[in-house]
Amino acid sequence: MSGIGLIVVFIIAIIVMILAISKLKIHPFLAIMGISLLFGLVAGIPLVNTRVGDRTVDGIATVIGAGFSGTFTSIGIVIILGALIGTVLEATGAAFKLADMVIKLVGPKHPVLAVQLMGWVVSIPVFCDSGFVILDPIRKALVRRTKVSSVSLAVALSTGLYASHVFIPPTPGPIAAANTLFGERAGEYLLLVMGLGALVSIPALIGAYFFSRYIGAKVKSVEDIEIDSVTETYDEIKASYGTLPNGFLSLAPIIVPIILMALGSIASMAGWTGFTLRIFSFLGTPIIALAAGVLFAVWQIAAAEKLEEFYGITNETLKIVGPILFITAAGGVLGRVIASTSIVAFITANAASIATIGIFFPFLLSAILKTAQGSSTVALVTTAGIVAPLLGTLGLDSPPRTALAVMAIAAGAMTVSHANDSYFWVVTNFGGMTPEQGYKTQTAATLIEGLCGMAGVFVLSLFLR
């Protein structure tokens, strides 16, 4: 199947999946896997690997397996190590220490803004999925510390991370888009892209901030219900840990992975070579960086004289993250199945028909691709490849306007995060929300964030020529 019929079937499949999860209460793992299989078969993916000319077309079982394993390859170990760090921070009281440090820095009246800005800074060098896992213990402690809605802080952290993830290099998506659109001149204009990315992220953050505060009053997560039922005060809970770790020990399991990943990005972006590039690239790999964070977490738990509890903490962490991993992997399966159909090819072939809308063309195309296949990075890279030969037609061929095209693509690449996006499941599961609540919070927040970001791009396009 191809063309408009395939698009219609895709829309129906997504609606059925949402209803199955939210209304029929089918477990997300089963709902997503079932829809992936049915959609793949209807879309024409062969039953078995098939030879077509000089290439092999993967069968539906191969596509599903690749999507499932690909998620574990990219983020599975990151989730496990990050969750382990978080559990140690909670067990030693370090999360409470970090919450107090954040409150002292920004004041007790602005925890939502504090969490959002913290995410925005961290995700400049770090993938948003990893950043959420790393920072979630601080968010949870702030919920107890301030009694602010857990949902508000989860959405604020998510959107803060997401804004810099799609708009500001050195994350791979915006760098790849800039390289594609600028070609050999990419290095010359990378600073321009970074500056515009920081600027365009401001309206996105503002829109997401107000939505975070609004939705927190409307949706109650499991964490909110648990906090409401706790009779102990924050200070009483904190006192039960005894002497809290010092600031360095509390911060090290979080800040060390961030620094290592930042150095890995800098080494790649700065064009370092030889041993220096290899060592920093190795240490900056999220798995290795978080493994270093785990070592500091072990040091922390040893300093708290609770090392004998580490086995139990690890075992409990694996029980908690198991469902998260499998649901996230199912989302990866849906994304891989969609990518294996002709949806992207159909959109690419019909790009010229909507190219008359100028700066909004990259945004809409990227948003369609993001919503269809789930990955912001794939949406950025694919859209950039389609838009590059059309820059002159769209009036986006001057350096400032080409940089704006990168921003428009980035705004589309965050619109929207739903069930086929691993980040959706990271935020909803770690935030203690049901899938239905995830659509009301994470999906709606990324829609608002993307539209506000695009509004900023449009305003800038009126002045930059």
C-alpha positions as CSV (number, residue, x, y, z in Angstrom):
1,M,0.0,0.0,0.0
2,S,1.2,3.6,-0.7
3,G,0.0,7.1,-1.2
4,I,-2.9,8.7,0.6
5,G,-4.4,5.3,1.5
6,L,-1.3,4.6,3.6
7,I,-1.5,7.9,5.4
8,V,-5.2,7.2,6.2
9,V,-4.3,3.8,7.5
10,F,-1.5,5.2,9.6
11,I,-3.8,7.8,11.2
12,I,-6.4,5.1,11.9
13,A,-3.7,2.9,13.5
14,I,-2.5,5.7,15.8
15,I,-6.1,6.4,16.9
16,V,-6.8,2.7,17.6
17,M,-3.6,2.4,19.6
18,I,-4.5,5.4,21.7
19,L,-8.0,4.1,22.4
20,A,-6.7,0.6,23.2
21,I,-4.3,2.0,25.8
22,S,-6.5,4.7,27.3
23,K,-10.0,3.3,27.0
24,L,-9.7,-0.5,26.7
25,K,-6.9,-0.5,29.3
26,I,-4.7,-2.8,27.2
27,H,-1.1,-2.8,28.4
28,P,0.9,-0.3,26.3
29,F,3.5,-2.9,25.4
30,L,0.8,-5.2,23.9
31,A,-1.1,-2.4,22.3
32,I,1.9,-0.9,20.6
33,M,3.4,-4.2,19.5
34,G,0.0,-5.3,18.1
35,I,-0.6,-2.1,16.2
36,S,2.9,-2.3,14.8
37,L,2.4,-5.8,13.5
38,L,-1.0,-5.0,11.9
39,F,0.0,-1.7,10.4
40,G,3.2,-3.2,9.0
41,L,1.2,-6.0,7.3
42,V,-1.4,-3.7,5.9
43,A,1.3,-1.3,4.7
44,G,2.8,-4.0,2.6
45,I,5.9,-5.1,4.6
46,P,6.5,-8.7,3.5
47,L,5.9,-11.7,5.8
48,V,9.5,-12.9,5.4
49,N,12.8,-11.4,4.1
50,T,12.3,-11.0,0.3
51,R,14.9,-10.5,-2.5
52,V,13.8,-7.6,-4.7
53,G,16.3,-7.0,-7.5
54,D,19.8,-6.6,-6.0
55,R,18.6,-5.9,-2.4
56,T,16.8,-7.7,0.4
57,V,13.6,-6.3,1.8
58,D,13.2,-7.2,5.5
59,G,10.2,-9.1,6.5
60,I,7.9,-8.0,9.3
61,A,9.5,-10.2,12.0
62,T,13.0,-8.8,11.1
63,V,11.7,-5.2,11.2
64,I,10.1,-5.8,14.6
65,G,13.2,-7.4,16.0
66,A,15.4,-4.6,14.7
67,G,13.2,-1.9,16.2
68,F,13.1,-3.7,19.6
69,S,16.8,-4.3,19.8
70,G,17.7,-0.9,18.4
71,T,16.0,0.8,21.3
72,F,18.0,-1.3,23.8
73,T,21.2,-0.4,21.9
74,S,20.5,3.3,22.0
75,I,18.9,3.9,25.4
76,G,18.4,0.6,27.3
77,I,21.6,0.6,29.3
78,V,21.4,4.4,29.7
79,I,18.0,4.0,31.4
80,I,19.3,1.3,33.7
81,L,22.4,3.1,34.8
82,G,20.6,6.4,35.2
83,A,17.9,4.8,37.2
84,L,20.5,3.1,39.4
85,I,22.2,6.5,40.1
86,G,18.8,8.0,40.9
87,T,17.9,5.2,43.4
88,V,21.3,5.6,45.2
89,L,20.7,9.4,45.4
90,E,17.4,8.7,47.0
91,A,18.7,6.0,49.3
92,T,21.5,8.2,50.7
93,G,19.5,11.4,51.0
94,A,21.7,13.0,48.3
95,A,18.6,13.9,46.2
96,F,17.4,16.0,49.2
97,K,20.7,17.7,49.4
98,L,20.5,18.6,45.7
99,A,17.0,19.8,46.0
100,D,18.0,22.2,48.8
101,M,20.9,23.4,46.6
102,V,18.5,24.2,43.7
103,I,16.1,26.0,46.0
104,K,18.9,28.1,47.5
105,L,20.0,29.0,44.0
106,V,16.7,30.2,42.5
107,G,14.5,30.7,45.6
108,P,11.7,28.6,46.9
109,K,9.0,30.3,44.9
110,H,10.1,29.2,41.4
111,P,10.7,25.4,41.4
112,V,9.0,25.0,38.0
113,L,11.3,27.6,36.3
114,A,14.3,26.2,38.1
115,V,13.7,22.6,36.9
116,Q,13.0,23.8,33.3
117,L,16.2,25.9,33.1
118,M,18.2,23.1,34.7
119,G,17.0,20.8,31.9
120,W,17.6,23.4,29.2
121,V,21.3,23.8,30.3
122,V,22.0,20.1,30.8
123,S,20.6,19.0,27.4
124,I,22.8,21.3,25.3
125,P,25.5,18.6,25.4
126,V,23.3,15.6,26.6
127,F,20.5,13.8,24.9
128,C,17.1,14.7,26.5
129,D,16.3,11.0,27.3
130,S,19.6,10.7,29.3
131,G,19.1,14.1,30.8
132,F,15.6,13.3,32.2
133,V,16.8,10.0,33.7
134,I,19.8,11.8,35.3
135,L,17.9,14.8,36.7
136,D,14.7,13.0,37.8
137,P,15.9,12.4,41.4
138,I,16.3,16.1,41.9
139,R,12.8,16.7,40.4
140,K,11.3,14.1,42.8
141,A,13.0,15.6,45.8
142,L,11.8,19.1,44.8
143,V,8.2,17.7,44.7
144,R,8.6,16.7,48.4
145,R,10.5,19.9,49.2
146,T,8.1,22.4,47.7
147,K,4.8,20.4,47.4
148,V,4.5,21.7,43.8
149,S,2.7,19.3,41.4
150,S,4.9,16.4,40.3
151,V,3.3,16.7,36.8
152,S,4.2,20.4,36.6
153,L,7.9,19.6,37.4
154,A,8.0,16.6,35.1
155,V,6.6,18.6,32.1
156,A,8.9,21.5,32.9
157,L,12.0,19.3,33.1
158,S,10.9,17.5,29.9
159,T,10.4,20.6,27.9
160,G,13.5,22.3,29.2
161,L,15.6,19.3,28.0
162,Y,13.7,19.1,24.8
163,A,14.2,22.7,23.8
164,S,18.0,22.6,23.7
165,H,18.0,19.1,22.4
166,V,16.4,20.1,19.1
167,F,17.5,23.7,18.8
168,I,21.1,24.0,20.0
169,P,24.1,22.2,18.8
170,P,26.2,20.2,19.7
171,T,23.3,17.6,19.9
172,P,23.5,15.6,16.6
173,G,20.1,16.6,15.1
174,P,20.6,20.4,14.7
175,I,24.3,19.8,13.7
176,A,23.3,17.3,11.0
177,A,20.6,19.7,9.7
178,A,23.0,22.6,9.6
179,N,25.6,20.4,7.8
180,T,23.1,19.4,5.2
181,L,21.7,22.9,4.5
182,F,25.0,24.8,4.7
183,G,27.1,22.1,3.1
184,E,30.8,22.9,3.1
185,R,30.1,26.3,4.9
186,A,28.5,24.5,7.9
187,G,31.5,25.2,10.2
188,E,31.6,28.8,9.3
189,Y,27.9,29.3,10.4
190,L,27.7,26.9,13.3
191,L,27.9,29.7,15.8
192,L,25.1,31.5,14.1
193,V,23.0,28.3,14.3
194,M,23.8,28.0,18.0
195,G,22.9,31.6,18.7
196,L,19.6,31.4,16.9
197,G,18.9,28.1,18.6
198,A,19.3,29.7,22.0
199,L,17.1,32.6,20.9
200,V,14.3,30.6,19.3
201,S,14.2,28.2,22.4
202,I,13.1,31.2,24.6
203,P,9.5,31.4,23.3
204,A,9.3,27.6,23.3
205,L,10.4,27.6,27.0
206,I,7.9,30.4,27.8
207,G,5.0,28.6,26.3
208,A,6.0,25.3,27.9
209,Y,6.5,27.0,31.3
210,F,2.9,28.3,31.5
211,F,1.5,25.0,30.2
212,S,3.5,23.2,32.9
213,R,1.9,25.3,35.6
214,Y,-1.5,24.9,34.1
215,I,-1.5,21.2,33.5
216,G,-0.2,20.5,37.0
217,A,-3.5,21.7,38.4
218,K,-5.5,19.4,36.0
219,V,-3.6,16.1,36.1
220,K,-2.5,14.2,39.2
221,S,0.2,11.5,38.8
222,V,0.9,8.6,41.1
223,E,3.6,10.7,42.7
224,D,1.1,13.5,43.5
225,I,-1.3,11.0,45.1
226,E,1.6,9.5,47.2
227,I,2.8,12.9,48.3
228,D,-0.8,13.9,49.3
229,S,-1.0,10.8,51.5
230,V,2.3,11.4,53.3
231,T,1.9,12.8,56.7
232,E,5.6,13.4,57.4
233,T,7.0,16.8,56.5
234,Y,9.9,17.2,54.1
235,D,12.2,18.0,57.0
236,E,11.1,14.9,58.9
237,I,11.8,12.7,55.9
238,K,15.1,14.3,55.3
239,A,16.1,13.9,59.0
240,S,15.4,10.2,58.7
241,Y,18.5,9.9,56.5
242,G,20.7,11.2,59.2
243,T,23.7,13.2,58.0
244,L,23.3,14.0,54.3
245,P,26.2,13.7,51.9
246,N,28.1,16.9,51.2
247,G,27.5,18.9,48.1
248,F,30.3,17.4,46.0
249,L,29.4,13.7,46.7
250,S,25.7,14.5,46.1
251,L,26.4,16.3,42.7
252,A,29.2,14.0,41.4
253,P,27.1,11.1,40.1
254,I,25.0,13.6,38.0
255,I,27.6,16.3,37.0
256,V,30.4,13.9,36.1
257,P,28.4,12.1,33.3
258,I,27.2,15.5,32.0
259,I,30.8,16.9,31.9
260,L,32.0,13.7,30.1
261,M,29.3,13.8,27.5
262,A,29.9,17.6,27.0
263,L,33.6,16.9,26.5
264,G,32.8,14.2,23.9
265,S,30.6,16.6,22.0
266,I,33.2,19.4,22.1
267,A,35.9,17.0,20.9
268,S,33.8,16.0,17.9
269,M,32.6,19.6,17.1
270,A,36.1,21.1,17.5
271,G,37.6,18.7,15.1
272,W,40.1,17.1,17.6
273,T,42.1,14.2,16.2
274,G,44.2,11.2,17.3
275,F,44.3,9.9,20.8
276,T,42.6,12.9,22.3
277,L,39.5,12.5,20.1
278,R,39.3,8.8,20.8
279,I,39.6,9.0,24.6
280,F,37.1,11.9,24.9
281,S,34.7,10.2,22.4
282,F,34.9,7.0,24.5
283,L,34.3,8.8,27.8
284,G,31.6,10.9,26.3
285,T,29.5,7.9,25.1
286,P,26.4,8.0,27.3
287,I,26.8,4.4,28.5
288,I,30.4,5.1,29.6
289,A,29.7,8.5,31.1
290,L,26.8,7.1,33.1
291,A,29.0,4.1,34.2
292,A,31.4,6.7,35.6
293,G,28.4,8.3,37.4
294,V,27.5,4.9,38.9
295,L,31.1,4.6,40.3
296,F,30.6,8.0,42.1
297,A,27.2,6.7,43.3
298,V,29.0,3.6,44.8
299,W,31.5,6.0,46.5
300,Q,28.5,8.0,47.8
301,I,26.8,4.9,49.3
302,A,30.0,3.7,50.7
303,A,30.6,7.0,52.4
304,A,27.1,6.8,53.9
305,E,28.1,3.3,55.3
306,K,25.2,1.7,53.4
307,L,27.3,-0.4,50.9
308,E,25.6,-3.6,52.1
309,E,22.4,-2.2,50.7
310,F,23.7,-1.7,47.2
311,Y,22.8,-5.3,46.0
312,G,19.2,-4.7,47.1
313,I,19.1,-1.2,45.6
314,T,20.4,-2.6,42.2
315,N,17.8,-5.4,42.3
316,E,15.0,-3.1,43.1
317,T,16.1,-0.7,40.3
318,L,16.0,-3.5,37.7
319,K,12.5,-4.4,38.8
320,I,11.4,-0.8,38.3
321,V,13.0,-0.1,35.0
322,G,12.0,-3.4,33.4
323,P,8.5,-2.2,32.3
324,I,9.9,1.1,31.2
325,L,12.4,-0.6,29.0
326,F,9.9,-2.9,27.3
327,I,7.4,-0.2,26.6
328,T,10.1,2.1,25.3
329,A,11.3,-0.7,23.1
330,A,7.8,-1.3,21.8
331,G,7.7,2.4,20.8
332,G,11.0,1.8,18.9
333,V,9.3,-1.1,17.1
334,L,6.4,1.2,15.9
335,G,8.9,3.8,14.7
336,R,10.9,1.2,12.8
337,V,7.8,-0.3,11.2
338,I,6.6,3.1,10.0
339,A,10.1,3.9,8.6
340,S,10.0,0.6,6.7
341,T,6.8,1.6,4.8
342,S,6.6,4.1,2.0
343,I,5.2,7.0,4.2
344,V,8.5,8.9,4.1
345,A,9.0,8.4,0.4
346,F,5.4,9.6,-0.3
347,I,6.0,12.7,1.8
348,T,9.3,13.4,0.0
349,A,7.8,12.9,-3.4
350,N,5.0,15.3,-2.7
351,A,7.1,18.0,-1.0
352,A,6.9,20.4,-3.9
353,S,3.2,20.8,-3.6
354,I,3.5,22.4,-0.2
355,A,6.8,24.3,-0.8
356,T,4.9,27.5,-1.6
357,I,4.5,28.3,2.1
358,G,8.0,29.5,2.7
359,I,9.5,29.2,6.1
360,F,6.5,27.1,7.3
361,F,7.3,24.4,4.8
362,P,10.3,23.0,6.7
363,F,8.3,23.1,10.0
364,L,5.3,21.3,8.6
365,L,7.4,18.6,6.9
366,S,9.5,18.0,9.9
367,A,6.4,17.9,12.2
368,I,4.8,15.3,9.9
369,L,7.9,13.2,9.9
370,K,8.3,13.5,13.7
371,T,4.8,12.5,14.4
372,A,4.9,9.7,11.9
373,Q,8.1,7.9,13.0
374,G,8.9,9.3,16.5
375,S,12.6,10.3,16.3
376,S,13.4,14.1,16.5
377,T,16.9,13.4,15.1
378,V,15.5,11.4,12.1
379,A,13.0,14.2,11.5
380,L,15.7,16.8,11.5
381,V,18.1,14.9,9.2
382,T,15.4,13.7,6.8
383,T,13.7,17.1,6.5
384,A,17.0,18.8,5.9
385,G,17.8,16.5,3.1
386,I,14.4,17.3,1.4
387,V,14.6,21.1,2.0
388,A,18.3,21.6,0.9
389,P,17.6,21.7,-2.8
390,L,14.6,23.9,-2.3
391,L,16.3,26.7,-0.3
392,G,16.3,29.0,-3.3
393,T,12.7,28.3,-4.1
394,L,11.7,28.9,-0.5
395,G,13.7,32.1,-0.3
396,L,15.9,30.7,2.4
397,D,19.3,30.7,0.6
398,S,21.0,33.6,2.5
399,P,23.0,32.5,5.6
400,P,20.7,34.0,8.2
401,R,17.6,32.5,6.5
402,T,19.3,29.1,6.0
403,A,20.0,29.1,9.7
404,L,16.3,30.0,10.3
405,A,15.4,27.0,8.1
406,V,17.4,24.8,10.6
407,M,15.3,26.4,13.4
408,A,12.0,25.8,11.6
409,I,13.0,22.1,11.0
410,A,13.9,21.8,14.7
411,A,10.6,23.3,15.9
412,G,8.8,20.7,13.7
413,A,11.0,17.9,15.1
414,M,9.5,18.4,18.6
415,T,5.9,18.4,17.3
416,V,4.7,16.1,18.7
417,S,6.1,13.4,21.1
418,H,3.7,10.5,21.5
419,A,3.7,6.7,21.7
420,N,6.3,6.0,19.0
421,D,8.8,8.2,20.7
422,S,11.1,6.7,23.4
423,Y,11.2,10.1,25.2
424,F,7.4,10.0,25.7
425,W,7.7,6.7,27.6
426,V,10.8,7.9,29.6
427,V,8.9,11.1,30.8
428,T,5.5,9.4,31.5
429,N,7.0,6.3,33.3
430,F,9.6,8.2,35.4
431,G,7.0,10.9,36.0
432,G,4.5,8.3,37.4
433,M,1.9,9.1,34.7
434,T,-0.4,6.7,32.8
435,P,-0.2,6.7,29.0
436,E,-3.5,8.7,28.9
437,Q,-2.0,11.3,31.2
438,G,1.1,11.3,29.0
439,Y,-1.0,12.5,26.0
440,K,-2.5,15.2,28.1
441,T,0.9,16.4,29.4
442,Q,3.9,15.4,27.3
443,T,2.2,15.3,23.9
444,A,0.3,18.5,24.5
445,A,3.4,20.2,25.9
446,T,5.6,19.3,22.9
447,L,2.8,20.6,20.6
448,I,2.8,24.0,22.4
449,E,6.5,24.1,22.6
450,G,6.9,23.4,18.9
451,L,4.3,26.0,17.9
452,C,5.8,28.7,20.2
453,G,9.2,27.9,18.7
454,M,7.9,28.2,15.2
455,A,6.3,31.5,16.1
456,G,9.7,32.8,17.2
457,V,11.2,31.6,13.9
458,F,8.5,33.4,11.9
459,V,9.0,36.7,13.8
460,L,12.8,36.5,13.2
461,S,12.1,35.7,9.5
462,L,10.4,39.2,9.2
463,F,13.8,40.9,10.0
464,L,16.5,38.5,8.9
465,R,17.3,38.6,5.2
